[in-house]
Amino acid sequence: MDNLPSLLGKDTVKVAHLERIYAASSSSQSFVADVISAMRQLDSDVAWRAVWLLKRHARKRKLLEGDLVRLAQCAEEMPHWASRLNLCQLFGTTGCPISAREALYPYLVESFANQRPMIRAWAISVLVDFQTDEKYRTPVAAMLREARNDTAGSIVARLRQMAGATPKQTLRPTSRQILPTLKA
C-alpha cells in the first residue's frame, strides 16, 4: 500500500478507520513490510497508528520472527506513549524472539520506567520472558520485584493476569502468590 503513510498521517484517524484500513489491506503479502515502512516514515506522534495495525495483525495472524526482529530494531524510533504501549502490547501478545531481545531490551527497560502504569505493566509482561536468558535474569528479576511492589491498578491486574489469577482473587501486589511461576 503506497498510500499507507498518507492514510495514517491524517490529522484525525479513529480506531474505526484503522479497522477499515486493516480489513482492506491485511491480506496483502507485503502488509507487514508496508506497515513497518509507513511506521518509520510517520511522525512519532502518529506512528502509533501503524503500530496498532501491526498489533491487530499479530492478534489475528502470526507475525514472522523476521518481522518481530525488524520491529525490535526500530522500536527506539517510537518514543510516543501510544506507540510504546502498542509495541509492548504487541510483544506481549507475540512474545519476543531470542533473536530480537538485544535490540528490544533497552526499549523495554525505558518503557518499564515510564510514568504511565499501563506501559510499565505491558513492559514487564514482555520482560518476564527474558529471565530465561542469563544475561537478563538479574535485572529483570529486580524489575519484577519493583512491579510487585507497585500499587497501580493496571500493574496489579497485569501481574494477576500473567499468573492466571482471576480479578476477584484478593492477592496483595507484594505477595509471591501473584506470580508463582515467575522467578523473582
N, C-alpha and C positions, 0 to 999 in steps of 0.2 A: 504494500500500500504506500504509494509515493506521497499521498496527501495526509498521511497519519500525523506528522508533526503539525500541520495546519489545523487539522480537526481537533487535536488535543491542546493546541496552543491558544484556542479562542478564549476570550475574556471569561465567559461563564460556560462551564461544562458540568452538567449534573450527572449523577450516577446513572440515571435512566439513559442518558446519551451515551455513556460509556458502555452500558449493556448493549445498546444498538450497534455500536462500533464493534464490540466483541462478537455479537451474533453474525454480523455481516462479514467479518474478516478472519475469524479464528480458525476456519477450516483450511486456510491457505498454508501451503508447505513452508512459506517464509514468514509466517505470522510472528513467531518469537523473535527472529532476527530483525524483522521490521520494527517491532515494538521496542526492542533494545536500542536500535538505531535512533528511533524517534525520542526515546527517553534521554539519550545522550545529547540530542540536539535542542531539547526544550530547556527553557529557563528553569532553574532549580525550584522555583515556587509553583510550577505547574507540572513538573516531571512526575509527580506522584500519580498523575492520571495514567501514564504509561505503566508505571509500577503496578497500579491497580489492575490494569488489563492482564499483566503477567501473573499476578496473584490469582485472578479469576481463572486464568488458563491452567495454572498449577492445580487448582482445586477440581477442575473439570477433567483435565488430562494430565499426564505426567510430563514434566519438563525433563529434558535430557541433561545428563551430567555436564556436558559441554556448555549448555545454556546457563546452568547454575554457576559454573566457573566464570563465564563471561559476566554474569550479574555481580558476582562477588568482586571481580576485578574492577568494576566501575561503581561499586557501592559508595565509595568516598565522594563521588560526584553528586550524591543525593543527600545533601545536608538538611533539606527542609523536613520539618517534623512529620508531615503526612507521608512523604516518600520513605522516611526512616521507619515509620510504623508499618507501612505496607510491605517494605522489604523484610522487616523482621517477621511479619506475619507469613509472608511467602516462604521464607526459610523455616519458619515454624511448621508449616504445612508439609514442605518437601523434605526437610532435613538438609543439612549442609554436607555435601560430599567431602570426603577427606581431602580430595584434590583442590577444594576451594577454601579450606579452613584458613590457611595462612593469609590469603587475601581478605577474607571476611572478618577475621578475628578482631583487628583494630576497630573496625566499624561497629561491631557488636559491643565491644568494651565501651566505646564512646556512647553508644545507644543506651547501655546499661547505666551510664552516668547522667542521662538526660533528665531534665526536670519533670517530664511527663511520666507519671507512673505506668500508663498503658504501654509506652515504648520500653520502659525498663522491664515490664512483665514479659513482653514478647522477646526481648533480647535475651533474658535469662533462659527462656524456654528453648532457644536455639543453642545457647552456650552450654547447657547441661550435657548435650551430646558430645561436646568437646572433651569431656572428662575421660573418655576412653583413650585419649592421646596424652602420653606422659608430659609432653611439652605444655599442655594447657591445664593439666589436672589441678595443680595448686592454686593458680589464680582463679580458675572457675569455681573451685570449692570455696574460696574466700567470697566471691560474688554471690554464690548460692547462700552462704551464711548471712550475708548482708540482706539478701532478698527475703530470707526467712524472718528477719527482724523488722522488715518494712511493714508498716501497718496500712499502707494504701490498699484500698479495696480491690483494685484491679490486679495487684501483685498477689494478694492473698488468694483471690479467686483463680488466678492462673496457676499458682502453685498447687492448689487443690485439684484443678483440672488435670494437671500433669501427673498427679498422684492417683487419679481416678476416684477422688472423693466426691461425694455429692454436695451441692451447695448448702444443704440443710445440716450437714455434719458440723459440729462445733469444735474445730481444732484451732488451737492458738497458732498464730503465724510462726512462733518460735519453736513450736513442737516438732520433734523429729518424726512424729506420726504423719505429718503432711506429705513428706517425700520419703517414704520408707525405702523406695527402690533407688533413690538418687544419692550418690555419695556426697558427703559434705566435707 
